[in-house]
Amino acid sequence: MNDAQEDDVQFEPEEELGDLGAAQAKLKKLRDELEKVKKERQEYLDGWQRCKADAINAKKDAETRAARSAELLREALVHDIIPALDGFDMAAGSEVWAEVSDGWKSGMEHVRDQLIEALRQHGIERYGKVGEMFDAKIHEAVQGVDDVPGEPNSVVRILRYGYRTKARVLRPAQVVLKSSPH
């Protein structure tokens, strides 16, 4: 027998038990030991379950942190790309644009469209349309004008497009509004 088995209770044949009192004492001792073992087993089970829950929570926390890090990295990249897109838009809106050859215009517009599509594929939407109603949550009004057609508080010109994810605005669209009548 090994050491663990020597610590276990040894069973004796009934003829060696002697009287009923000794048998009851032996039975009580066995029941007490069984309760002790059950209690230890429950403590080990509870500890194991806590460790398992802690491991599951740690995994979820790590996944959440990784997703948030990826989101922050994506947003940082967008903030780096937006000025280039603004440059394309400014060039296309300038007087010099009319003098640029059609081939260059087409190439520049194609590159701009590819950048916008790449952002879209990563969950970034470019927004802002002439005619849409002003929304302070997604627009930044830079100027109001009276002498243009349109509904009051509608966007009459886009100065800089806005960019957003499904969750939040990364940069509001800067717009010129049709002024409200006084």
Backbone torsions as a table, in degrees:
resi	resn	phi	psi	omega
1	MET	NA	146.7	176.6
2	ASN	-89.2	176.9	-175.4
3	ASP	-62.2	-36.9	-178.9
4	ALA	-65.1	-38.8	-179.1
5	GLN	-72.0	-30.5	179.3
6	GLU	-67.0	-28.6	179.2
7	ASP	-76.2	-19.9	-179.5
8	ASP	-68.2	160.1	178.5
9	VAL	-72.0	135.1	178.8
10	GLN	-93.1	132.9	177.7
11	PHE	-89.7	139.4	179.6
12	GLU	-115.2	146.8	176.5
13	PRO	-60.7	151.9	-174.8
14	GLU	-57.1	-36.3	-176.5
15	GLU	-65.2	-21.7	-179.5
16	GLU	-88.3	-9.2	-174.7
17	LEU	-69.9	-24.3	179.6
18	GLY	84.5	-117.7	-175.6
19	ASP	-100.5	175.6	-177.4
20	LEU	-65.0	-35.4	179.6
21	GLY	-62.5	-42.2	178.8
22	ALA	-65.8	-38.5	179.1
23	ALA	-65.2	-41.2	179.0
24	GLN	-66.8	-38.3	177.7
25	ALA	-64.2	-42.8	178.3
26	LYS	-62.7	-42.3	179.4
27	LEU	-64.1	-42.1	178.2
28	LYS	-62.2	-43.2	179.1
29	LYS	-61.1	-42.9	179.1
30	LEU	-64.1	-42.0	178.8
31	ARG	-64.3	-42.0	178.2
32	ASP	-61.7	-43.8	178.7
33	GLU	-65.3	-37.9	177.8
34	LEU	-63.5	-43.1	177.9
35	GLU	-63.0	-41.1	178.2
36	LYS	-61.8	-44.6	179.8
37	VAL	-65.0	-40.7	178.0
38	LYS	-62.3	-41.7	179.4
39	LYS	-64.2	-45.1	177.9
40	GLU	-61.2	-43.3	179.0
41	ARG	-59.4	-43.5	-179.8
42	GLN	-65.6	-39.6	177.3
43	GLU	-62.0	-44.1	178.1
44	TYR	-64.2	-41.7	179.2
45	LEU	-63.9	-44.5	178.5
46	ASP	-61.2	-43.9	178.6
47	GLY	-62.5	-43.4	178.8
48	TRP	-62.3	-43.4	179.9
49	GLN	-64.7	-39.0	176.3
50	ARG	-62.8	-44.1	178.6
51	CYS	-61.9	-41.5	179.2
52	LYS	-63.9	-44.6	178.4
53	ALA	-63.3	-40.9	177.3
54	ASP	-61.8	-40.7	179.3
55	ALA	-65.3	-41.8	178.5
56	ILE	-63.9	-44.5	179.2
57	ASN	-64.6	-39.5	178.4
58	ALA	-63.5	-39.7	178.5
59	LYS	-64.5	-44.4	178.6
60	LYS	-62.7	-42.5	178.4
61	ASP	-61.6	-42.4	179.2
62	ALA	-64.1	-41.1	178.3
63	GLU	-65.1	-40.6	178.7
64	THR	-64.2	-44.4	178.1
65	ARG	-63.2	-40.2	179.4
66	ALA	-65.0	-42.2	178.8
67	ALA	-64.9	-41.0	179.2
68	ARG	-66.2	-40.1	177.4
69	SER	-62.4	-42.4	178.2
70	ALA	-63.2	-40.5	178.6
71	GLU	-63.1	-45.1	179.3
72	LEU	-64.1	-39.6	177.8
73	LEU	-64.0	-43.4	178.6
74	ARG	-61.6	-44.4	179.9
75	GLU	-65.2	-38.3	177.8
76	ALA	-63.1	-41.0	178.1
77	LEU	-63.7	-41.9	178.7
78	VAL	-61.1	-44.2	180.0
79	HIS	-63.4	-26.2	176.0
80	ASP	-78.8	-31.1	-177.5
81	ILE	-83.4	-32.3	-175.9
82	ILE	-53.4	-45.3	179.4
83	PRO	-59.4	-34.3	177.0
84	ALA	-65.3	-41.6	177.3
85	LEU	-65.7	-38.9	175.5
86	ASP	-60.0	-39.5	178.1
87	GLY	-62.5	-42.3	175.7
88	PHE	-59.4	-45.8	-178.3
89	ASP	-64.6	-41.0	178.7
90	MET	-64.5	-41.5	179.2
91	ALA	-63.1	-43.8	-178.7
92	ALA	-68.0	-24.3	-179.8
93	GLY	-93.3	-1.2	-176.6
94	SER	-85.8	163.6	178.5
95	GLU	-67.1	-31.4	-178.6
96	VAL	-66.7	-24.2	-178.3
97	TRP	-56.4	-35.1	-179.8
98	ALA	-65.0	-25.5	-178.5
99	GLU	-87.3	-12.4	-178.4
100	VAL	-75.2	142.2	-178.9
101	SER	-64.2	153.0	-178.8
102	ASP	-60.5	-35.3	178.1
103	GLY	-62.3	-44.0	177.6
104	TRP	-65.9	-42.6	178.7
105	LYS	-58.8	-48.2	-178.3
106	SER	-60.9	-43.4	179.0
107	GLY	-63.7	-44.5	179.1
108	MET	-63.2	-44.3	179.9
109	GLU	-64.8	-36.5	178.9
110	HIS	-64.8	-44.8	178.4
111	VAL	-62.7	-44.9	178.2
112	ARG	-58.7	-46.4	-179.3
113	ASP	-63.3	-35.9	177.2
114	GLN	-65.1	-41.2	177.9
115	LEU	-64.0	-43.7	179.1
116	ILE	-62.7	-41.7	179.0
117	GLU	-66.0	-39.5	177.7
118	ALA	-61.6	-41.7	176.8
119	LEU	-63.0	-43.8	-179.2
120	ARG	-60.4	-41.0	180.0
121	GLN	-65.1	-19.8	177.7
122	HIS	-104.0	20.8	173.6
123	GLY	82.9	14.8	179.5
124	ILE	-106.3	124.4	-179.4
125	GLU	-105.8	134.1	172.8
126	ARG	-94.4	133.7	-176.5
127	TYR	-141.5	166.1	179.6
128	GLY	128.9	120.6	179.6
129	LYS	-138.3	140.0	172.4
130	VAL	-65.8	134.6	178.9
131	GLY	101.0	-21.3	179.4
132	GLU	-73.7	155.0	-179.5
133	MET	-76.9	143.9	179.5
134	PHE	-63.6	134.8	175.7
135	ASP	-133.1	113.0	-175.5
136	ALA	-60.8	-18.7	179.4
137	LYS	-74.2	-26.2	-175.4
138	ILE	-125.8	-9.4	-179.1
139	HIS	-117.4	152.8	170.5
140	GLU	-121.6	111.9	-179.7
141	ALA	-77.7	122.6	-178.8
142	VAL	-100.2	-29.1	-175.7
143	GLN	-156.7	152.8	172.2
144	GLY	-121.3	137.6	-179.7
145	VAL	-128.7	149.2	-178.6
146	ASP	-101.7	-32.5	-167.3
147	ASP	-87.6	35.5	178.0
148	VAL	-130.3	151.4	177.4
149	PRO	-72.6	155.8	176.0
150	GLY	134.5	168.0	177.8
151	GLU	-71.7	145.7	173.6
152	PRO	-58.6	141.4	-178.3
153	ASN	67.1	18.3	173.9
154	SER	-95.5	154.6	179.9
155	VAL	-76.3	124.3	178.8
156	VAL	-108.6	-14.5	178.0
157	ARG	-158.2	139.9	175.9
158	ILE	-99.3	119.9	175.9
159	LEU	-87.7	-43.5	174.7
160	ARG	-143.9	131.2	178.4
161	TYR	-66.9	154.4	176.1
162	GLY	-96.7	162.1	178.8
163	TYR	-137.0	138.8	-178.9
164	ARG	-151.4	159.1	169.2
165	THR	-100.9	-179.4	175.8
166	LYS	-64.8	-28.9	-174.6
167	ALA	-87.9	-33.0	-174.5
168	ARG	-161.1	163.9	177.8
169	VAL	-83.3	127.0	177.1
170	LEU	-86.7	-37.8	174.8
171	ARG	-152.3	126.4	179.0
172	PRO	-70.3	152.4	175.2
173	ALA	-73.3	132.6	175.6
174	GLN	-92.4	124.6	-170.9
175	VAL	-134.9	159.7	170.3
176	VAL	-105.9	134.7	-176.1
177	LEU	-110.2	154.8	166.4
178	LYS	-75.6	122.7	-177.4
179	SER	-67.4	150.6	174.8
180	SER	-77.1	145.2	176.5
181	PRO	-66.9	141.7	-176.6
182	HIS	-86.3	NA	NA
